[in-house]
Amino acid sequence: MNIEELRDYCLGKPAVTESFPFGEDTLVFKVAGKVFLLTGLDSPSFNVKCDPEWAVELREQYSEVLPGFHMNKKHWNTVHTDGALTNKQLREMIDHSYNLVFASLPKKLQAEINNGN
């Protein structure tokens, strides 16, 4: 998955915005203002939020999944995209991160997003 594919996939989700709050080299995707994915423009990896138990399982199962670089290592993984992980697996991790962040939003905001407002 290259940066264009990653960007298109993330922006295809409801209420997602992109920005560069940490400098011109770090692309950040947010749902309703909350971060769910960060990536360096020239990096073959991204950071995603993850359920702590699943985060450990993924790290044990795949050498491409590491504790989140410059992030809370309990809740974030760094995922390298230049290894054995398939695009389907990468999308699953992105979806999981998006869904975790979405679920943390107020119910009213979730309903507004689900209704397309």
C-alpha positions in Angstrom: 0.0 0.0 0.0 1.6 3.3 -1.1 0.9 6.7 0.3 -1.7 7.5 -2.3 -3.6 4.3 -1.7 -3.4 4.9 2.1 -4.7 8.5 1.7 -7.6 7.5 -0.6 -8.6 4.7 1.8 -8.6 6.9 4.8 -10.4 9.8 3.1 -13.1 7.4 1.9 -14.3 7.0 5.5 -17.0 9.2 7.0 -16.0 12.5 8.6 -12.3 12.0 7.9 -10.0 15.0 7.5 -6.3 15.2 6.8 -3.8 17.7 8.1 -0.1 18.3 8.9 -0.2 19.4 12.6 3.3 18.0 13.3 5.1 19.5 10.3 5.1 19.1 6.6 6.4 15.6 6.5 3.8 13.9 8.8 0.3 13.4 7.4 -2.4 12.9 10.0 -5.9 11.5 9.5 -8.7 12.4 12.0 -12.3 11.4 12.4 -14.3 14.3 13.9 -11.0 15.9 15.0 -9.5 12.8 16.7 -6.4 11.1 15.3 -6.7 7.6 14.0 -3.7 7.3 11.7 -0.4 9.1 11.2 2.2 8.5 8.5 5.4 10.1 7.2 5.1 11.1 3.6 8.3 9.3 2.8 7.8 6.5 5.3 6.9 2.9 4.5 4.9 2.7 7.7 2.0 4.2 9.6 0.8 4.5 13.2 -2.7 3.3 14.1 -4.7 3.0 17.3 -5.3 -0.5 18.5 -7.0 -2.4 21.3 -4.2 -3.2 23.7 -4.7 -7.0 23.7 -4.9 -7.2 19.9 -1.9 -4.8 19.6 0.2 -7.4 21.5 -1.1 -10.3 19.4 -0.3 -8.4 16.2 3.2 -7.6 17.4 3.8 -11.2 18.3 2.5 -12.5 15.0 4.0 -10.0 12.6 7.5 -8.5 12.6 6.1 -5.6 10.6 4.0 -4.5 13.6 5.8 -2.7 16.4 4.9 -0.6 19.4 3.8 2.8 18.2 6.8 5.1 17.4 6.5 8.3 19.5 3.1 7.2 20.6 1.5 5.5 23.7 2.8 2.0 23.1 -0.1 0.4 24.9 -2.7 1.8 22.4 -0.7 2.5 19.2 1.1 0.3 16.7 3.6 1.2 14.0 2.8 -0.9 10.9 5.4 -1.3 8.2 3.9 -1.6 4.8 6.9 -3.0 2.9 6.7 -6.5 4.3 4.6 -9.6 4.4 1.3 -7.9 5.3 -1.3 -7.8 2.6 -3.4 -4.7 1.7 -6.4 -6.5 3.2 -4.5 -6.9 6.5 -3.4 -3.2 6.4 -7.0 -2.1 5.7 -8.2 -4.2 8.6 -5.8 -2.4 11.0 -6.8 1.0 9.6 -10.5 0.1 10.0 -9.9 -1.1 13.6 -8.2 2.2 14.4 -11.0 4.3 12.8 -13.7 2.3 14.6 -12.0 2.6 18.0 -11.8 6.4 17.6 -15.3 6.7 16.2 -16.7 4.6 19.1 -15.1 7.1 21.5 -17.0 10.0 20.0 -20.2 11.3 21.7 -23.2 9.3 20.6 -24.9 12.4 19.2 -21.8 13.1 17.0 -21.7 9.4 15.9 -25.4 9.7 14.9 -24.7 12.9 12.9 -21.8 11.3 11.0 -23.8 8.1 10.4 -26.7 10.2 9.0 -24.4 12.1 6.7 -24.7 15.5 8.5 
